[in-house]
Amino acid sequence: MSHRVAIVIPAAGGSTRMRGRDKLMEVVDGQPLIRRVAVRACRGDRPVMAVLPGPDHARWGTLEGLPITRIALPDSRGMGHSIATGVAALPAPCDGVMILPADMPEITAEDLDTVAAAFDGTRPVRALGADGTPGHPVLFPASDFNLLTALDGDDGARAVLRRHDRVVPAALPGCHALTDLDTPEAWAAWRGEPGRDAP
């Protein structure tokens, strides 16, 4: 049975750990990271919602032309607030929502398909690194939507995930599910790996 899954990209944060740089506007393979992630999200023919600081922010224009619903959240109180805003705007009907952080440069369209394919309509799916370490994205069933829309602050959806007795694992290659880049040092280290873009 095929389940209708939407994707929410919570991208309204202030990149405070980047000390003046915007991590989501860092260039990877010739395009800003947020557009790279969004393009991959769009390849699965799923509704995609991006929660952004607002139309006057560079991230907003960067997603121009993509089949994405852009949602302004200029006063974001953190990841939980961004997730709640995105889930509240989901189109109906949806059987599940995949929360896809925008700061994960190694996530591929195939990875998103792997997570979606593991979804049975009732239990969450969590992406894992190749070593079994839990990572992102995470796919929540519609039964969790009310809890997700009640989130606030910066704790994300961990508390919602912990309410489930069982979470379906979805193993992704390498560190695809684990690589998120929040600081200039993390970016420098990642770009120092063979085959990565220079700044």
CYANA upper distance limits for C-alpha pairs under 8 A (distance plus 0.5 A):
  3 HIS  CA     94 CYS  CA      8.40
  3 HIS  CA     95 ASP  CA      6.40
  3 HIS  CA     96 GLY  CA      8.07
  3 HIS  CA    119 PHE  CA      8.21
  3 HIS  CA    120 ASP  CA      8.28
  3 HIS  CA    121 GLY  CA      7.06
  4 ARG  CA     46 ARG  CA      8.11
  4 ARG  CA     93 PRO  CA      8.06
  4 ARG  CA     94 CYS  CA      5.76
  4 ARG  CA     95 ASP  CA      5.74
  4 ARG  CA     96 GLY  CA      7.18
  5 VAL  CA     46 ARG  CA      6.84
  5 VAL  CA     47 PRO  CA      7.97
  5 VAL  CA     94 CYS  CA      6.35
  5 VAL  CA     95 ASP  CA      6.33
  5 VAL  CA     96 GLY  CA      5.29
  5 VAL  CA     97 VAL  CA      5.92
  5 VAL  CA     98 MET  CA      7.48
  5 VAL  CA    116 ALA  CA      7.78
  6 ALA  CA     46 ARG  CA      5.94
  6 ALA  CA     47 PRO  CA      5.30
  6 ALA  CA     48 VAL  CA      6.40
  6 ALA  CA     49 MET  CA      8.28
  6 ALA  CA     90 LEU  CA      7.78
  6 ALA  CA     94 CYS  CA      7.21
  6 ALA  CA     96 GLY  CA      6.97
  6 ALA  CA     97 VAL  CA      5.32
  6 ALA  CA     98 MET  CA      6.68
  7 ILE  CA     41 ALA  CA      7.76
  7 ILE  CA     46 ARG  CA      7.41
  7 ILE  CA     47 PRO  CA      6.70
  7 ILE  CA     48 VAL  CA      5.21
  7 ILE  CA     49 MET  CA      6.63
  7 ILE  CA     97 VAL  CA      6.03
  7 ILE  CA     98 MET  CA      5.16
  7 ILE  CA     99 ILE  CA      6.54
  7 ILE  CA    100 LEU  CA      7.26
  8 VAL  CA     48 VAL  CA      6.43
  8 VAL  CA     49 MET  CA      5.27
  8 VAL  CA     50 ALA  CA      6.39
  8 VAL  CA     51 VAL  CA      8.02
  8 VAL  CA     83 ILE  CA      7.66
  8 VAL  CA     86 GLY  CA      6.30
  8 VAL  CA     87 VAL  CA      7.42
  8 VAL  CA     97 VAL  CA      7.39
  8 VAL  CA     98 MET  CA      6.63
  8 VAL  CA     99 ILE  CA      5.58
  8 VAL  CA    100 LEU  CA      6.56
  9 ILE  CA     38 ALA  CA      8.31
  9 ILE  CA     48 VAL  CA      8.01
  9 ILE  CA     49 MET  CA      6.61
  9 ILE  CA     50 ALA  CA      5.17
  9 ILE  CA     51 VAL  CA      6.72
  9 ILE  CA     83 ILE  CA      8.38
  9 ILE  CA     86 GLY  CA      8.15
  9 ILE  CA     99 ILE  CA      6.68
  9 ILE  CA    100 LEU  CA      5.50
  9 ILE  CA    101 PRO  CA      6.19
  9 ILE  CA    102 ALA  CA      6.53
 10 PRO  CA     50 ALA  CA      6.59
 10 PRO  CA     51 VAL  CA      5.53
 10 PRO  CA     52 LEU  CA      7.71
 10 PRO  CA     79 MET  CA      7.24
 10 PRO  CA     82 SER  CA      5.75
 10 PRO  CA     83 ILE  CA      6.25
 10 PRO  CA     86 GLY  CA      7.65
 10 PRO  CA     99 ILE  CA      7.98
 10 PRO  CA    100 LEU  CA      7.61
 10 PRO  CA    101 PRO  CA      6.52
 10 PRO  CA    102 ALA  CA      7.24
 11 ALA  CA     50 ALA  CA      7.10
 11 ALA  CA     51 VAL  CA      5.80
 11 ALA  CA     52 LEU  CA      5.62
 11 ALA  CA     53 PRO  CA      7.95
 11 ALA  CA     82 SER  CA      7.74
 11 ALA  CA    101 PRO  CA      7.79
 11 ALA  CA    102 ALA  CA      6.53
 12 ALA  CA     51 VAL  CA      6.16
 12 ALA  CA     52 LEU  CA      4.68
 12 ALA  CA     53 PRO  CA      5.09
 12 ALA  CA     72 ALA  CA      8.49
 12 ALA  CA     73 LEU  CA      6.78
 12 ALA  CA     74 PRO  CA      7.64
 12 ALA  CA     76 SER  CA      6.62
 12 ALA  CA     78 GLY  CA      8.39
 12 ALA  CA     79 MET  CA      8.47
 12 ALA  CA     82 SER  CA      6.90
 13 GLY  CA     52 LEU  CA      8.34
 13 GLY  CA     53 PRO  CA      7.72
 13 GLY  CA     76 SER  CA      7.01
 13 GLY  CA     78 GLY  CA      6.81
 13 GLY  CA     79 MET  CA      7.63
 14 GLY  CA     22 ASP  CA      8.06
 15 SER  CA     19 ARG  CA      8.29
 15 SER  CA     20 GLY  CA      8.37
 15 SER  CA     21 ARG  CA      7.71
 15 SER  CA     22 ASP  CA      6.12
 15 SER  CA     23 LYS  CA      6.64
 15 SER  CA     24 LEU  CA      8.50
 15 SER  CA    182 ASP  CA      7.68
 16 THR  CA     20 GLY  CA      7.76
 17 ARG  CA    182 ASP  CA      6.69
 17 ARG  CA    183 THR  CA      5.93
 18 MET  CA     22 ASP  CA      7.05
 18 MET  CA     23 LYS  CA      7.09
 18 MET  CA    182 ASP  CA      6.96
 18 MET  CA    183 THR  CA      5.27
 18 MET  CA    184 PRO  CA      6.16
 19 ARG  CA    183 THR  CA      8.36
 19 ARG  CA    184 PRO  CA      8.32
 22 ASP  CA     26 GLU  CA      7.17
 23 LYS  CA     33 LEU  CA      8.14
 23 LYS  CA    103 ASP  CA      7.55
 23 LYS  CA    181 LEU  CA      7.79
 23 LYS  CA    182 ASP  CA      7.14
 23 LYS  CA    183 THR  CA      8.19
 24 LEU  CA     32 PRO  CA      7.03
 24 LEU  CA     33 LEU  CA      5.61
 24 LEU  CA     34 ILE  CA      5.54
 24 LEU  CA     59 ARG  CA      8.05
 24 LEU  CA    102 ALA  CA      7.34
 24 LEU  CA    103 ASP  CA      6.65
 25 MET  CA     32 PRO  CA      5.12
 25 MET  CA     33 LEU  CA      6.19
 25 MET  CA     34 ILE  CA      6.97
 25 MET  CA     58 ALA  CA      8.46
 25 MET  CA     59 ARG  CA      7.54
 26 GLU  CA     31 GLN  CA      8.46
 26 GLU  CA     32 PRO  CA      5.81
 26 GLU  CA     33 LEU  CA      6.22
 26 GLU  CA    199 PRO  CA      8.30
 27 VAL  CA     31 GLN  CA      5.55
 27 VAL  CA     32 PRO  CA      4.87
 27 VAL  CA     33 LEU  CA      6.35
 27 VAL  CA    197 ASP  CA      8.49
 27 VAL  CA    199 PRO  CA      7.47
 28 VAL  CA     32 PRO  CA      6.60
 28 VAL  CA     33 LEU  CA      6.30
 28 VAL  CA     36 ARG  CA      8.07
 28 VAL  CA    105 PRO  CA      8.04
 28 VAL  CA    197 ASP  CA      6.57
 29 ASP  CA    197 ASP  CA      6.70
 31 GLN  CA     35 ARG  CA      7.19
 31 GLN  CA     36 ARG  CA      6.86
 32 PRO  CA     36 ARG  CA      6.83
 32 PRO  CA     62 THR  CA      8.02
 33 LEU  CA     37 VAL  CA      6.72
 33 LEU  CA    102 ALA  CA      7.90
 33 LEU  CA    103 ASP  CA      7.46
 33 LEU  CA    105 PRO  CA      7.08
 34 ILE  CA     38 ALA  CA      6.59
 34 ILE  CA     59 ARG  CA      7.77
 34 ILE  CA     62 THR  CA      8.29
 34 ILE  CA     63 LEU  CA      8.37
 34 ILE  CA    102 ALA  CA      6.12
 34 ILE  CA    103 ASP  CA      7.62
 35 ARG  CA     39 VAL  CA      6.42
 35 ARG  CA     62 THR  CA      6.81
 35 ARG  CA     63 LEU  CA      6.33
 36 ARG  CA     40 ARG  CA      6.97
 36 ARG  CA    105 PRO  CA      8.14
 37 VAL  CA     41 ALA  CA      6.79
 37 VAL  CA    102 ALA  CA      6.67
 37 VAL  CA    103 ASP  CA      8.49
 37 VAL  CA    104 MET  CA      7.87
 37 VAL  CA    105 PRO  CA      7.41
 37 VAL  CA    107 ILE  CA      7.79
 37 VAL  CA    108 THR  CA      8.41
 38 ALA  CA     42 CYS  CA      6.74
 38 ALA  CA     63 LEU  CA      8.09
 38 ALA  CA    102 ALA  CA      8.34
 39 VAL  CA     43 ARG  CA      7.11
 39 VAL  CA     66 LEU  CA      7.78
 40 ARG  CA     44 GLY  CA      8.23
 40 ARG  CA    108 THR  CA      6.60
 40 ARG  CA    109 ALA  CA      5.26
 41 ALA  CA     46 ARG  CA      8.20
 41 ALA  CA     48 VAL  CA      7.46
 41 ALA  CA    109 ALA  CA      6.70
 41 ALA  CA    112 LEU  CA      7.74
 42 CYS  CA     46 ARG  CA      7.06
 42 CYS  CA     47 PRO  CA      8.14
 42 CYS  CA     48 VAL  CA      7.20
 42 CYS  CA     66 LEU  CA      8.26
 42 CYS  CA     67 PRO  CA      7.44
 42 CYS  CA     68 ILE  CA      8.10
 43 ARG  CA    109 ALA  CA      6.84
 44 GLY  CA    109 ALA  CA      7.44
 44 GLY  CA    112 LEU  CA      8.30
 44 GLY  CA    113 ASP  CA      7.46
 47 PRO  CA     68 ILE  CA      7.67
 47 PRO  CA     91 PRO  CA      8.19
 48 VAL  CA     67 PRO  CA      8.03
 48 VAL  CA     68 ILE  CA      5.67
 48 VAL  CA     69 THR  CA      6.79
 49 MET  CA     68 ILE  CA      6.28
 49 MET  CA     69 THR  CA      5.27
 49 MET  CA     70 ARG  CA      6.54
 49 MET  CA     71 ILE  CA      7.65
 49 MET  CA     86 GLY  CA      6.75
 49 MET  CA     89 ALA  CA      8.31
 49 MET  CA     90 LEU  CA      7.94
 50 ALA  CA     68 ILE  CA      7.37
 50 ALA  CA     69 THR  CA      6.71
 50 ALA  CA     70 ARG  CA      5.51
 50 ALA  CA     71 ILE  CA      6.55
 50 ALA  CA     86 GLY  CA      7.53
 51 VAL  CA     70 ARG  CA      6.63
 51 VAL  CA     71 ILE  CA      5.26
 51 VAL  CA     72 ALA  CA      6.56
 51 VAL  CA     73 LEU  CA      6.96
 51 VAL  CA     82 SER  CA      6.71
 51 VAL  CA     83 ILE  CA      8.41
 51 VAL  CA     85 THR  CA      7.73
 51 VAL  CA     86 GLY  CA      6.51
 52 LEU  CA     59 ARG  CA      7.46
 52 LEU  CA     60 TRP  CA      7.06
 52 LEU  CA     70 ARG  CA      7.38
 52 LEU  CA     71 ILE  CA      6.46
 52 LEU  CA     72 ALA  CA      5.66
 52 LEU  CA     73 LEU  CA      6.23
 52 LEU  CA     74 PRO  CA      7.77
 53 PRO  CA     57 HIS  CA      6.78
 53 PRO  CA     59 ARG  CA      8.28
 53 PRO  CA     60 TRP  CA      8.21
 53 PRO  CA     72 ALA  CA      6.08
 53 PRO  CA     73 LEU  CA      5.45
 53 PRO  CA     74 PRO  CA      4.74
 53 PRO  CA     75 ASP  CA      7.81
 53 PRO  CA     76 SER  CA      7.88
 54 GLY  CA     60 TRP  CA      6.99
 54 GLY  CA     71 ILE  CA      7.97
 54 GLY  CA     72 ALA  CA      4.89
 54 GLY  CA     73 LEU  CA      6.51
 54 GLY  CA     74 PRO  CA      5.90
 55 PRO  CA     60 TRP  CA      5.89
 55 PRO  CA     61 GLY  CA      7.73
 55 PRO  CA     72 ALA  CA      7.39
 56 ASP  CA     60 TRP  CA      7.63
 57 HIS  CA     61 GLY  CA      7.81
 58 ALA  CA     62 THR  CA      6.80
 59 ARG  CA     63 LEU  CA      7.26
 60 TRP  CA     64 GLU  CA      7.58
 60 TRP  CA     70 ARG  CA      7.89
 63 LEU  CA     68 ILE  CA      8.27
 71 ILE  CA     86 GLY  CA      7.81
 73 LEU  CA     82 SER  CA      7.87
 73 LEU  CA     85 THR  CA      8.34
 76 SER  CA     81 HIS  CA      6.70
 76 SER  CA     82 SER  CA      6.91
 77 ARG  CA     81 HIS  CA      6.18
 77 ARG  CA     82 SER  CA      8.17
 77 ARG  CA    152 ASP  CA      7.35
 77 ARG  CA    153 GLY  CA      5.55
 77 ARG  CA    154 ASP  CA      7.21
 78 GLY  CA     82 SER  CA      6.88
 78 GLY  CA    152 ASP  CA      7.51
 78 GLY  CA    153 GLY  CA      5.22
 78 GLY  CA    154 ASP  CA      4.51
 78 GLY  CA    155 ASP  CA      8.03
 78 GLY  CA    156 GLY  CA      8.35
 79 MET  CA     83 ILE  CA      6.65
 79 MET  CA    152 ASP  CA      8.05
 79 MET  CA    153 GLY  CA      6.99
 79 MET  CA    154 ASP  CA      5.12
 79 MET  CA    155 ASP  CA      6.96
 79 MET  CA    156 GLY  CA      5.56
 80 GLY  CA     84 ALA  CA      6.62
 80 GLY  CA    151 LEU  CA      5.42
 80 GLY  CA    152 ASP  CA      5.03
 80 GLY  CA    153 GLY  CA      5.72
 80 GLY  CA    154 ASP  CA      5.68
 80 GLY  CA    155 ASP  CA      6.20
 80 GLY  CA    156 GLY  CA      4.66
 80 GLY  CA    157 ALA  CA      6.98
 81 HIS  CA     85 THR  CA      6.71
 81 HIS  CA    151 LEU  CA      6.32
 81 HIS  CA    152 ASP  CA      4.76
 81 HIS  CA    153 GLY  CA      6.14
 81 HIS  CA    154 ASP  CA      7.66
 81 HIS  CA    156 GLY  CA      8.42
 82 SER  CA     86 GLY  CA      6.77
 82 SER  CA    152 ASP  CA      8.43
 83 ILE  CA     87 VAL  CA      6.61
 83 ILE  CA     99 ILE  CA      7.97
 83 ILE  CA    148 LEU  CA      7.43
 83 ILE  CA    149 THR  CA      7.73
 83 ILE  CA    151 LEU  CA      7.76
 83 ILE  CA    156 GLY  CA      7.69
 83 ILE  CA    157 ALA  CA      8.38
 84 ALA  CA     88 ALA  CA      6.56
 84 ALA  CA    148 LEU  CA      5.94
 84 ALA  CA    149 THR  CA      4.43
 84 ALA  CA    150 ALA  CA      6.69
 84 ALA  CA    151 LEU  CA      6.00
 84 ALA  CA    152 ASP  CA      7.64
 85 THR  CA     89 ALA  CA      7.10
 85 THR  CA    149 THR  CA      7.18
 86 GLY  CA     90 LEU  CA      7.18
 87 VAL  CA     97 VAL  CA      7.98
 87 VAL  CA    145 PHE  CA      7.36
 87 VAL  CA    148 LEU  CA      7.36
 87 VAL  CA    149 THR  CA      6.54
 88 ALA  CA    149 THR  CA      6.30
 90 LEU  CA     94 CYS  CA      7.98
 94 CYS  CA    142 ALA  CA      7.31
 95 ASP  CA    121 GLY  CA      6.69
 95 ASP  CA    141 PRO  CA      6.50
 95 ASP  CA    142 ALA  CA      5.62
 96 GLY  CA    121 GLY  CA      7.38
 96 GLY  CA    139 LEU  CA      7.09
 96 GLY  CA    140 PHE  CA      5.90
 96 GLY  CA    141 PRO  CA      4.72
 96 GLY  CA    142 ALA  CA      5.41
 97 VAL  CA    139 LEU  CA      5.95
 97 VAL  CA    140 PHE  CA      5.85
 97 VAL  CA    141 PRO  CA      7.08
 97 VAL  CA    142 ALA  CA      7.77
 98 MET  CA    137 PRO  CA      7.02
 98 MET  CA    138 VAL  CA      6.08
 98 MET  CA    139 LEU  CA      4.50
 98 MET  CA    140 PHE  CA      6.80
 99 ILE  CA    136 HIS  CA      8.35
 99 ILE  CA    137 PRO  CA      6.11
 99 ILE  CA    138 VAL  CA      5.98
 99 ILE  CA    139 LEU  CA      6.69
 99 ILE  CA    140 PHE  CA      8.45
100 LEU  CA    136 HIS  CA      7.34
100 LEU  CA    137 PRO  CA      5.38
100 LEU  CA    138 VAL  CA      7.63
101 PRO  CA    136 HIS  CA      7.88
101 PRO  CA    137 PRO  CA      7.41
103 ASP  CA    180 ASP  CA      5.82
103 ASP  CA    181 LEU  CA      6.41
103 ASP  CA    182 ASP  CA      7.91
104 MET  CA    176 HIS  CA      8.17
104 MET  CA    177 ALA  CA      8.27
104 MET  CA    178 LEU  CA      8.32
104 MET  CA    179 THR  CA      6.22
104 MET  CA    180 ASP  CA      5.12
104 MET  CA    181 LEU  CA      7.33
105 PRO  CA    176 HIS  CA      8.44
105 PRO  CA    179 THR  CA      7.62
105 PRO  CA    180 ASP  CA      7.63
106 GLU  CA    175 CYS  CA      8.04
106 GLU  CA    176 HIS  CA      5.35
106 GLU  CA    177 ALA  CA      8.17
106 GLU  CA    179 THR  CA      7.22
107 ILE  CA    111 ASP  CA      6.72
107 ILE  CA    112 LEU  CA      8.11
107 ILE  CA    176 HIS  CA      5.72
107 ILE  CA    177 ALA  CA      7.23
108 THR  CA    112 LEU  CA      7.13
108 THR  CA    176 HIS  CA      8.41
109 ALA  CA    113 ASP  CA      6.88
110 GLU  CA    114 THR  CA      6.73
111 ASP  CA    115 VAL  CA      6.94
111 ASP  CA    172 LEU  CA      6.75
112 LEU  CA    116 ALA  CA      6.71
112 LEU  CA    137 PRO  CA      8.33
113 ASP  CA    117 ALA  CA      6.44
114 THR  CA    118 ALA  CA      7.00
114 THR  CA    170 ALA  CA      7.23
114 THR  CA    172 LEU  CA      8.16
115 VAL  CA    119 PHE  CA      7.42
115 VAL  CA    125 VAL  CA      7.07
115 VAL  CA    126 ARG  CA      7.78
115 VAL  CA    127 ALA  CA      6.97
115 VAL  CA    137 PRO  CA      8.25
115 VAL  CA    138 VAL  CA      8.34
115 VAL  CA    139 LEU  CA      7.80
115 VAL  CA    170 ALA  CA      6.13
116 ALA  CA    125 VAL  CA      8.48
116 ALA  CA    139 LEU  CA      7.93
118 ALA  CA    125 VAL  CA      7.22
118 ALA  CA    168 VAL  CA      7.61
118 ALA  CA    169 PRO  CA      8.26
118 ALA  CA    170 ALA  CA      7.08
119 PHE  CA    123 ARG  CA      7.51
119 PHE  CA    124 PRO  CA      7.58
119 PHE  CA    125 VAL  CA      6.63
119 PHE  CA    139 LEU  CA      8.08
119 PHE  CA    168 VAL  CA      8.10
121 GLY  CA    141 PRO  CA      6.37
121 GLY  CA    142 ALA  CA      8.36
122 THR  CA    141 PRO  CA      5.94
122 THR  CA    142 ALA  CA      8.24
122 THR  CA    143 SER  CA      7.95
123 ARG  CA    140 PHE  CA      7.48
123 ARG  CA    141 PRO  CA      6.57
123 ARG  CA    164 HIS  CA      8.14
123 ARG  CA    166 ARG  CA      7.60
123 ARG  CA    167 VAL  CA      6.69
123 ARG  CA    168 VAL  CA      7.27
124 PRO  CA    138 VAL  CA      7.54
124 PRO  CA    139 LEU  CA      5.88
124 PRO  CA    140 PHE  CA      5.10
124 PRO  CA    141 PRO  CA      6.50
124 PRO  CA    161 LEU  CA      7.84
124 PRO  CA    164 HIS  CA      8.34
124 PRO  CA    166 ARG  CA      8.33
124 PRO  CA    167 VAL  CA      5.74
124 PRO  CA    168 VAL  CA      6.58
125 VAL  CA    138 VAL  CA      6.15
125 VAL  CA    139 LEU  CA      5.47
125 VAL  CA    140 PHE  CA      7.26
125 VAL  CA    167 VAL  CA      6.19
125 VAL  CA    168 VAL  CA      5.04
125 VAL  CA    169 PRO  CA      6.25
125 VAL  CA    170 ALA  CA      7.15
126 ARG  CA    134 PRO  CA      7.35
126 ARG  CA    135 GLY  CA      7.31
126 ARG  CA    136 HIS  CA      6.92
126 ARG  CA    137 PRO  CA      6.87
126 ARG  CA    138 VAL  CA      5.00
126 ARG  CA    139 LEU  CA      6.95
126 ARG  CA    167 VAL  CA      7.20
126 ARG  CA    168 VAL  CA      6.75
126 ARG  CA    169 PRO  CA      5.74
126 ARG  CA    170 ALA  CA      6.44
127 ALA  CA    134 PRO  CA      6.79
127 ALA  CA    135 GLY  CA      5.89
127 ALA  CA    136 HIS  CA      5.63
127 ALA  CA    137 PRO  CA      6.17
127 ALA  CA    138 VAL  CA      6.75
127 ALA  CA    169 PRO  CA      6.55
127 ALA  CA    170 ALA  CA      5.16
127 ALA  CA    171 ALA  CA      6.25
127 ALA  CA    172 LEU  CA      6.99
127 ALA  CA    177 ALA  CA      6.43
128 LEU  CA    132 GLY  CA      5.86
128 LEU  CA    133 THR  CA      5.88
128 LEU  CA    134 PRO  CA      5.02
128 LEU  CA    135 GLY  CA      5.64
128 LEU  CA    136 HIS  CA      7.62
128 LEU  CA    169 PRO  CA      7.07
128 LEU  CA    170 ALA  CA      6.32
128 LEU  CA    171 ALA  CA      5.14
128 LEU  CA    172 LEU  CA      6.37
128 LEU  CA    177 ALA  CA      6.25
128 LEU  CA    178 LEU  CA      8.07
129 GLY  CA    133 THR  CA      5.67
129 GLY  CA    134 PRO  CA      6.98
129 GLY  CA    135 GLY  CA      7.03
129 GLY  CA    171 ALA  CA      6.51
129 GLY  CA    172 LEU  CA      6.10
129 GLY  CA    173 PRO  CA      7.05
129 GLY  CA    174 GLY  CA      6.52
129 GLY  CA    175 CYS  CA      5.68
129 GLY  CA    176 HIS  CA      7.01
129 GLY  CA    177 ALA  CA      5.74
129 GLY  CA    178 LEU  CA      6.55
130 ALA  CA    171 ALA  CA      6.57
130 ALA  CA    172 LEU  CA      6.43
130 ALA  CA    173 PRO  CA      5.87
130 ALA  CA    174 GLY  CA      5.49
130 ALA  CA    175 CYS  CA      7.05
131 ASP  CA    174 GLY  CA      8.28
132 GLY  CA    171 ALA  CA      7.61
133 THR  CA    178 LEU  CA      8.28
134 PRO  CA    177 ALA  CA      8.19
134 PRO  CA    178 LEU  CA      8.16
135 GLY  CA    177 ALA  CA      5.41
135 GLY  CA    178 LEU  CA      5.63
136 HIS  CA    177 ALA  CA      5.51
136 HIS  CA    178 LEU  CA      7.20
137 PRO  CA    177 ALA  CA      7.38
140 PHE  CA    144 ASP  CA      6.91
140 PHE  CA    145 PHE  CA      8.33
141 PRO  CA    145 PHE  CA      7.82
144 ASP  CA    148 LEU  CA      6.67
144 ASP  CA    160 VAL  CA      7.84
145 PHE  CA    149 THR  CA      6.61
146 ASN  CA    150 ALA  CA      6.95
147 LEU  CA    151 LEU  CA      7.28
147 LEU  CA    160 VAL  CA      7.21
148 LEU  CA    157 ALA  CA      7.39
148 LEU  CA    160 VAL  CA      7.65
151 LEU  CA    156 GLY  CA      7.81
151 LEU  CA    157 ALA  CA      7.80
152 ASP  CA    156 GLY  CA      8.33
157 ALA  CA    161 LEU  CA      6.91
158 ARG  CA    162 ARG  CA      6.73
159 ALA  CA    163 ARG  CA      7.20
160 VAL  CA    164 HIS  CA      8.11
161 LEU  CA    167 VAL  CA      8.32
172 LEU  CA    176 HIS  CA      6.74
172 LEU  CA    177 ALA  CA      6.83
173 PRO  CA    177 ALA  CA      8.42
175 CYS  CA    179 THR  CA      6.34
181 LEU  CA    186 ALA  CA      6.01
181 LEU  CA    187 TRP  CA      6.37
182 ASP  CA    186 ALA  CA      7.05
182 ASP  CA    187 TRP  CA      8.07
183 THR  CA    187 TRP  CA      6.90
184 PRO  CA    188 ALA  CA      6.62
185 GLU  CA    189 ALA  CA      6.62
186 ALA  CA    190 TRP  CA      6.60
187 TRP  CA    191 ARG  CA      6.53
188 ALA  CA    192 GLY  CA      6.64
189 ALA  CA    193 GLU  CA      7.47
190 TRP  CA    196 ARG  CA      7.75
191 ARG  CA    196 ARG  CA      5.43
191 ARG  CA    197 ASP  CA      6.32
191 ARG  CA    198 ALA  CA      6.57
191 ARG  CA    199 PRO  CA      8.09
192 GLY  CA    196 ARG  CA      7.18
192 GLY  CA    198 ALA  CA      8.37
